[in-house]
């Protein structure tokens, strides 16, 4: 499909993180974009409105350390690649220690405003119930893990393989003024960031055990028969599921007390700590870290108010649960994210099986760049596998085992091995880098190789 001036048009389905980023990359490359978004006319189980790039769970993009974390490297790669999502996140960040967290409402509004103001973007608010046909031209499907049933059916029919699914749970959000600071206190673990980016609620051993007992005995949302065998994503387990895996799972997970000192009782080390992270720029709302839950709302109020400091807590949002759907991408997508059975279609975001806000946007960035190159008749050159973008793309399309494919966050484990380092002592054997040295070496190599890729693929 072309305009009167023969300029290519690419359709993007979905204005979430991936779709918004894909549309931006296309538009910035000079390609006309028609961006389709069904919300707010057609709702999902998790979104609350119709804003672009709405964050439905945490407001954190995780670690922003480009020297020591794979997600931090991905942040930096996206910044250097002209990412709208990272540019907007940086502009609307809120305190979160070493993490990049955002004011979710301001972030969404700014992403939407940027796209609606772009001269190459046209937005249509409608549900896309079927896959765009070849005669419409190229398209990027970024409909997300909450793809509407009709479009899900169309994708499943076109892919020739069953779509997989899992459950993702949402954490509660607490109103700050309702927290009792005679028991809670501000501190980042190991005093990172400003040192005071989290609210901490301590538990002694008896309180912790009573809390775990309450979780194990609580009533939770019942699954439908067809949902019962659907696995959770391991990186976002409901708090009650973690409790079922062992009494100390929470104490060694999201409630670990290490790196914290309670100024209200400095002589006593907490047995466990519940942390809350700022959720908006005003600092009036705090998200319960790691407390995704499928408990019924009444049970949430009862159990969460047993946490010291939250006895009188008011909740701006209680936890919930929703069904996510994703493709068996290594089986059905080619190395440039095209659907093998319908190569005019690319897929992007969580529907490809990546996991996480930034990863979703990153796959949107890649899909948008690939679609722009194809629309303009340029060569499609994937990012090097030594970069975070390339490692993730490689995992999604060819690196993972299709028989056991599951959603995954970016990790240095997806990067190719580093070359052996020179020996420490003269005459010694070359050695593998470990720990912080290994992470730093991955990060350095990734950013060098990314720059070479950006230079070689720059549109003339």
C-alpha positions as CSV (number, residue, x, y, z in Angstrom):
1,X,0.0,0.0,0.0
2,X,1.4,3.4,-1.0
3,X,0.5,7.0,-0.8
4,X,0.1,9.3,-3.8
5,X,3.8,10.2,-3.5
6,X,4.7,6.4,-3.6
7,X,6.0,6.6,0.0
8,X,5.7,3.2,1.7
9,X,3.2,2.8,4.5
10,X,3.7,0.3,7.3
11,X,0.9,-0.7,9.6
12,X,1.7,-1.2,13.3
13,X,-0.9,-3.1,15.4
14,X,-0.8,-2.2,19.1
15,X,0.5,1.0,20.8
16,X,2.1,-0.6,23.8
17,X,5.8,-0.4,24.5
18,X,6.8,-2.5,21.5
19,X,4.3,-1.0,19.1
20,X,5.1,2.6,20.1
21,X,8.8,2.0,19.7
22,X,8.3,0.2,16.4
23,X,6.2,3.1,15.1
24,X,8.7,5.7,16.2
25,X,11.6,3.9,14.5
26,X,9.7,3.6,11.3
27,X,8.6,7.3,11.4
28,X,12.0,8.5,12.2
29,X,13.4,6.6,9.2
30,X,10.9,8.5,7.0
31,X,8.3,5.7,6.6
32,X,4.6,6.6,6.9
33,X,3.0,4.6,9.8
34,X,-0.6,3.8,10.6
35,X,-0.7,2.9,14.3
36,X,-3.7,0.8,15.4
37,X,-4.8,0.7,19.0
38,X,-8.0,-0.9,20.2
39,X,-8.0,0.7,23.7
40,X,-10.0,2.3,25.2
41,X,-12.9,1.0,23.0
42,X,-11.9,-2.6,23.6
43,X,-10.4,-3.2,27.1
44,X,-8.0,-5.8,28.3
45,X,-8.0,-7.5,31.7
46,X,-5.0,-5.5,32.9
47,X,-5.0,-2.0,31.3
48,X,-6.9,0.8,33.0
49,X,-7.1,3.2,30.1
50,X,-6.3,3.9,26.5
51,X,-2.8,5.5,26.8
52,X,0.1,4.4,24.7
53,X,2.8,2.4,26.4
54,X,0.8,2.0,29.6
55,X,2.7,0.1,32.3
56,X,0.4,-2.5,33.8
57,X,2.6,-4.0,36.5
58,X,5.7,-2.4,38.1
59,X,6.8,1.0,37.1
60,X,10.5,-0.1,37.0
61,X,12.6,-0.7,34.0
62,X,15.1,-2.5,36.4
63,X,18.8,-1.8,36.7
64,X,20.3,1.2,34.8
65,X,23.9,0.1,35.4
66,X,25.4,-0.3,31.9
67,X,28.6,-1.7,33.4
68,X,27.2,-4.5,35.6
69,X,23.8,-5.6,34.3
70,X,22.5,-6.9,31.0
71,X,19.4,-4.9,31.3
72,X,21.5,-1.8,31.9
73,X,23.5,-2.5,28.7
74,X,20.2,-2.8,26.9
75,X,19.1,0.6,28.2
76,X,22.2,2.2,26.9
77,X,22.0,0.4,23.5
78,X,18.4,1.7,23.1
79,X,19.4,5.2,24.1
80,X,22.1,5.2,21.4
81,X,19.6,3.7,18.9
82,X,17.2,6.7,19.3
83,X,14.7,4.9,21.4
84,X,11.5,6.8,22.2
85,X,10.8,4.6,25.2
86,X,14.2,5.1,26.8
87,X,14.2,8.9,26.0
88,X,10.8,9.2,27.6
89,X,11.7,7.0,30.6
90,X,14.8,9.2,31.3
91,X,12.6,12.3,31.2
92,X,10.1,11.0,33.7
93,X,12.2,8.9,36.0
94,X,11.5,8.7,39.8
95,X,13.9,7.7,42.6
96,X,14.6,4.0,42.6
97,X,18.2,3.5,43.7
98,X,20.2,2.0,40.8
99,X,17.1,1.2,38.9
100,X,15.3,3.2,36.2
101,X,11.7,3.7,37.4
102,X,9.2,6.1,35.9
103,X,6.0,8.1,36.8
104,X,3.8,5.7,34.8
105,X,1.1,8.3,33.9
106,X,3.5,11.0,32.8
107,X,5.5,8.4,30.9
108,X,2.5,7.1,29.0
109,X,1.2,10.6,28.2
110,X,4.6,11.7,26.8
111,X,5.0,8.6,24.6
112,X,1.5,9.2,23.2
113,X,2.1,12.9,22.6
114,X,5.4,12.3,20.8
115,X,3.8,9.8,18.4
116,X,0.6,11.8,17.8
117,X,2.8,14.9,17.0
118,X,5.0,13.0,14.5
119,X,4.1,14.0,10.9
120,X,4.7,10.4,9.7
121,X,2.3,8.8,12.2
122,X,-1.4,8.4,11.8
123,X,-3.3,6.8,14.7
124,X,-6.5,4.8,14.3
125,X,-8.4,3.7,17.4
126,X,-10.0,0.4,16.4
127,X,-9.7,-3.3,17.1
128,X,-7.7,-5.2,14.5
129,X,-9.5,-8.5,14.4
130,X,-7.5,-10.2,11.6
131,X,-4.0,-10.1,10.3
132,X,-3.4,-7.4,7.7
133,X,-3.4,-9.0,4.1
134,X,-0.3,-8.8,1.9
135,X,-1.9,-6.2,-0.4
136,X,-1.8,-3.7,2.5
137,X,1.9,-3.9,2.5
138,X,4.2,-4.5,5.4
139,X,3.0,-4.7,9.0
140,X,4.3,-5.1,12.5
141,X,2.1,-7.0,15.0
142,X,2.8,-5.7,18.5
143,X,-0.5,-6.6,20.0
144,X,1.1,-7.7,23.2
145,X,0.5,-10.5,25.7
146,X,-3.1,-9.4,26.1
147,X,-3.9,-9.7,22.4
148,X,-7.7,-9.8,21.8
149,X,-9.3,-13.2,21.3
150,X,-10.2,-12.6,17.7
151,X,-6.7,-11.5,16.7
152,X,-5.2,-14.3,18.8
153,X,-7.2,-16.8,16.8
154,X,-6.0,-15.3,13.6
155,X,-2.4,-15.4,14.7
156,X,-2.7,-19.0,15.8
157,X,-4.2,-20.0,12.5
158,X,-1.6,-18.2,10.5
159,X,1.4,-19.4,12.6
160,X,0.7,-23.1,12.1
161,X,1.7,-23.7,15.7
162,X,-0.1,-23.5,19.0
163,X,0.4,-20.2,20.9
164,X,1.7,-20.7,24.4
165,X,0.5,-18.8,27.4
166,X,1.3,-18.0,31.0
167,X,0.0,-15.9,33.8
168,X,1.4,-12.6,34.9
169,X,0.4,-11.1,38.3
170,X,0.2,-7.4,39.2
171,X,1.6,-6.0,42.5
172,X,-0.5,-3.7,44.8
173,X,0.2,0.0,45.1
174,X,0.0,1.7,48.5
175,X,-0.8,5.4,49.3
176,X,2.3,6.7,51.0
177,X,0.5,8.8,53.6
178,X,-1.2,5.7,55.0
179,X,2.1,4.1,55.9
180,X,3.2,4.1,59.6
181,X,6.8,5.5,59.6
182,X,7.2,4.7,63.3
183,X,7.8,1.1,62.0
184,X,8.8,1.7,58.3
185,X,11.8,3.7,57.1
186,X,13.4,4.9,53.9
187,X,16.6,3.2,52.7
188,X,17.9,1.5,49.5
189,X,19.6,-1.8,50.0
190,X,23.3,-1.3,50.5
191,X,22.5,2.5,50.3
192,X,22.6,2.5,46.5
193,X,21.2,5.4,44.6
194,X,20.3,8.2,47.0
195,X,20.3,5.6,49.7
196,X,16.6,6.4,50.5
197,X,14.7,5.2,47.4
198,X,12.6,2.5,49.0
199,X,10.3,2.2,52.0
200,X,11.1,-0.8,54.2
201,X,8.7,-2.6,56.5
202,X,10.4,-5.1,58.8
203,X,9.2,-8.4,60.2
204,X,10.6,-10.5,63.0
205,X,10.6,-14.3,62.6
206,X,7.2,-14.8,64.3
207,X,5.6,-12.1,62.1
208,X,7.2,-13.6,59.0
209,X,6.0,-17.1,59.8
210,X,2.5,-15.8,60.5
211,X,2.5,-13.9,57.2
212,X,3.6,-17.1,55.3
213,X,0.9,-19.1,57.0
214,X,-1.7,-16.5,56.1
215,X,-0.6,-16.6,52.4
216,X,-0.8,-20.4,52.4
217,X,-4.3,-20.4,53.8
218,X,-5.7,-17.6,51.8
219,X,-8.4,-17.7,49.1
220,X,-7.2,-16.8,45.6
221,X,-8.6,-16.3,42.2
222,X,-9.7,-19.7,40.8
223,X,-8.5,-20.6,37.3
224,X,-10.8,-21.8,34.6
225,X,-10.5,-25.4,33.6
226,X,-8.6,-24.5,30.4
227,X,-6.2,-22.3,32.4
228,X,-5.1,-24.8,35.1
229,X,-2.0,-26.1,33.3
230,X,-0.7,-22.8,32.1
231,X,2.7,-22.1,33.6
232,X,3.8,-18.9,35.3
233,X,6.7,-16.8,34.1
234,X,9.4,-17.6,36.7
235,X,10.5,-13.9,36.9
236,X,7.1,-12.7,38.0
237,X,5.7,-15.3,40.4
238,X,2.7,-14.4,42.6
239,X,3.8,-14.0,46.2
240,X,1.6,-16.8,47.4
241,X,3.1,-19.2,44.8
242,X,6.6,-18.3,46.1
243,X,5.3,-19.1,49.6
244,X,4.1,-22.5,48.4
245,X,7.6,-23.3,47.2
246,X,9.1,-23.3,50.7
247,X,8.7,-21.3,53.9
248,X,12.0,-19.4,53.4
249,X,11.5,-18.7,49.7
250,X,10.3,-15.1,50.3
251,X,12.9,-14.4,52.9
252,X,15.6,-15.3,50.4
253,X,13.7,-13.5,47.6
254,X,11.8,-10.2,47.5
255,X,11.7,-10.0,51.3
256,X,15.5,-10.6,52.0
257,X,16.7,-8.3,54.8
258,X,20.3,-8.0,53.8
259,X,21.8,-4.5,53.2
260,X,19.3,-2.8,55.4
261,X,19.4,-1.3,58.9
262,X,16.2,-0.3,60.7
263,X,16.8,3.1,62.4
264,X,13.7,2.5,64.5
265,X,15.4,-0.6,66.1
266,X,19.1,-0.6,65.1
267,X,19.9,-3.2,67.7
268,X,17.6,-5.8,66.0
269,X,18.2,-7.2,62.5
270,X,14.9,-7.8,60.7
271,X,14.2,-11.4,59.8
272,X,12.5,-10.2,56.6
273,X,11.7,-6.9,54.9
274,X,8.9,-5.8,52.6
275,X,10.1,-3.1,50.2
276,X,8.0,-0.5,48.5
277,X,9.2,1.5,45.5
278,X,8.1,5.0,44.4
279,X,5.4,4.7,41.7
280,X,4.8,8.3,40.6
281,X,6.7,11.5,40.3
282,X,4.8,13.1,43.2
283,X,6.0,10.4,45.5
284,X,2.5,9.7,46.8
285,X,2.2,6.1,45.6
286,X,4.5,3.2,46.3
287,X,4.5,-0.2,44.6
288,X,5.1,-3.4,46.7
289,X,8.2,-4.9,45.2
290,X,7.9,-8.5,44.3
291,X,4.3,-8.7,45.6
292,X,2.5,-9.8,42.5
293,X,-0.5,-11.7,43.6
294,X,-3.6,-13.6,42.6
295,X,-5.3,-13.4,46.0
296,X,-8.9,-12.2,46.1
297,X,-9.1,-8.5,47.0
298,X,-10.6,-9.1,50.4
299,X,-7.8,-11.4,51.3
300,X,-5.2,-9.0,50.1
301,X,-6.5,-6.3,52.4
302,X,-6.6,-8.6,55.3
303,X,-3.1,-10.2,54.9
304,X,-1.2,-7.2,53.6
305,X,-2.4,-5.1,56.6
306,X,-0.6,-7.5,58.9
307,X,2.7,-6.2,57.6
308,X,4.3,-3.9,60.2
309,X,3.8,-0.3,58.9
310,X,0.9,-1.2,56.7
311,X,-1.7,-1.9,59.4
312,X,-3.8,1.0,58.1
313,X,-2.6,1.0,54.5
314,X,-4.8,2.5,51.8
315,X,-4.3,0.9,48.4
316,X,-4.5,2.9,45.2
317,X,-4.6,-0.5,43.3
318,X,-4.8,-4.0,44.6
319,X,-3.0,-6.9,42.9
320,X,-4.6,-8.9,40.0
321,X,-3.8,-11.5,37.4
322,X,-4.1,-11.7,33.7
323,X,-3.4,-14.3,31.0
324,X,-0.5,-13.7,28.6
325,X,-0.1,-15.2,25.2
326,X,3.1,-15.6,23.2
327,X,4.3,-17.3,20.0
328,X,6.7,-20.2,19.8
329,X,9.0,-17.7,18.0
330,X,12.0,-20.0,17.2
331,X,9.5,-22.2,15.3
332,X,7.4,-19.6,13.5
333,X,9.5,-16.5,13.1
334,X,12.5,-16.0,10.8
335,X,15.7,-14.2,11.9
336,X,14.3,-10.8,11.0
337,X,11.1,-11.4,13.1
338,X,8.9,-12.2,10.0
339,X,6.2,-14.8,10.3
340,X,7.5,-17.6,8.1
341,X,4.0,-18.4,6.7
342,X,3.3,-14.7,6.0
343,X,6.6,-12.8,5.5
344,X,4.9,-9.4,5.1
345,X,4.2,-9.6,8.8
346,X,6.7,-9.0,11.6
347,X,6.0,-9.6,15.3
348,X,7.4,-7.5,18.1
349,X,7.2,-7.3,21.9
350,X,6.1,-9.7,24.5
351,X,4.0,-11.7,22.0
352,X,7.4,-13.0,20.6
353,X,8.3,-14.4,24.0
354,X,10.6,-11.8,25.4
355,X,9.8,-10.8,28.9
356,X,10.0,-7.4,30.5
357,X,9.1,-3.8,29.6
358,X,12.5,-2.9,28.2
359,X,12.9,-6.2,26.3
360,X,9.5,-5.7,24.8
361,X,10.3,-2.2,23.6
362,X,13.7,-3.4,22.3
363,X,12.2,-6.0,20.1
364,X,9.8,-3.2,18.9
365,X,12.9,-1.1,18.1
366,X,14.5,-4.0,16.1
367,X,11.2,-4.8,14.2
368,X,10.7,-1.1,13.4
369,X,14.2,-0.8,12.0
370,X,13.9,-4.0,10.0
371,X,10.5,-3.0,8.6
372,X,11.9,0.5,7.6
373,X,14.8,-1.0,5.8
374,X,12.6,-3.4,3.9
375,X,10.1,-0.7,3.0
376,X,12.9,1.5,1.7
377,X,14.7,-1.3,-0.2
378,X,17.7,-1.3,2.1
379,X,19.6,-4.3,3.3
380,X,18.4,-5.7,6.6
381,X,21.4,-6.2,8.9
382,X,20.7,-7.7,12.4
383,X,22.5,-6.2,15.3
384,X,25.6,-8.2,16.3
385,X,24.9,-11.1,18.7
386,X,27.5,-9.6,21.0
387,X,25.1,-6.8,21.7
388,X,22.1,-7.0,24.1
389,X,19.8,-6.3,21.1
390,X,21.4,-9.0,19.0
391,X,21.6,-11.5,21.8
392,X,17.9,-11.1,22.5
393,X,16.9,-11.3,18.8
394,X,19.1,-14.4,18.4
395,X,17.5,-16.1,21.4
396,X,13.9,-15.3,20.2
397,X,14.4,-16.4,16.6
398,X,17.1,-19.1,16.4
399,X,18.9,-19.5,19.7
400,X,16.2,-21.0,21.9
401,X,15.0,-24.6,21.7
402,X,11.5,-24.5,20.2
403,X,10.4,-27.6,22.2
404,X,11.0,-25.9,25.5
405,X,10.7,-22.2,24.6
406,X,9.6,-19.9,27.5
407,X,9.7,-16.1,28.0
408,X,13.0,-14.8,29.2
409,X,14.6,-11.5,30.3
410,X,17.8,-10.2,28.8
411,X,20.8,-11.7,30.6
412,X,24.6,-12.0,30.0
413,X,23.9,-15.7,29.6
414,X,22.5,-15.0,26.2
415,X,25.7,-13.3,25.0
416,X,28.4,-15.2,23.2
417,X,31.4,-16.2,25.3
418,X,34.1,-13.7,25.8
419,X,37.7,-14.4,24.5
420,X,40.1,-15.7,27.1
421,X,41.9,-12.9,29.0
422,X,45.6,-12.7,29.3
423,X,47.1,-14.5,32.2
424,X,47.6,-12.7,35.5
425,X,51.2,-13.9,35.9
426,X,53.8,-14.1,33.2
427,X,53.9,-17.6,31.6
428,X,50.4,-18.5,33.0
429,X,47.5,-19.8,31.1
430,X,44.8,-17.6,29.6
431,X,41.8,-17.4,31.9
432,X,38.0,-16.8,31.7
433,X,36.9,-13.5,33.2
434,X,34.6,-13.8,36.2
435,X,32.2,-11.7,38.2
436,X,32.3,-7.9,37.7
437,X,35.2,-8.2,35.3
438,X,33.1,-10.5,33.0
439,X,30.1,-8.2,33.1
440,X,32.2,-5.2,32.4
441,X,33.8,-6.9,29.4
442,X,30.5,-8.0,28.0
443,X,29.2,-4.4,28.3
444,X,32.3,-2.8,26.8
445,X,32.2,-5.2,23.8
446,X,28.5,-4.8,23.3
447,X,28.6,-1.0,23.1
448,X,31.6,-1.0,20.7
449,X,29.9,-3.5,18.4
450,X,26.6,-1.6,18.7
451,X,28.2,1.6,17.5
452,X,29.7,-0.2,14.5
453,X,26.2,-1.6,13.6
454,X,24.5,1.8,14.0
455,X,27.1,3.4,11.7
456,X,26.9,0.6,9.0
457,X,23.0,0.6,9.0
458,X,22.4,4.4,9.0
459,X,19.9,5.3,6.3
460,X,21.5,7.4,3.6
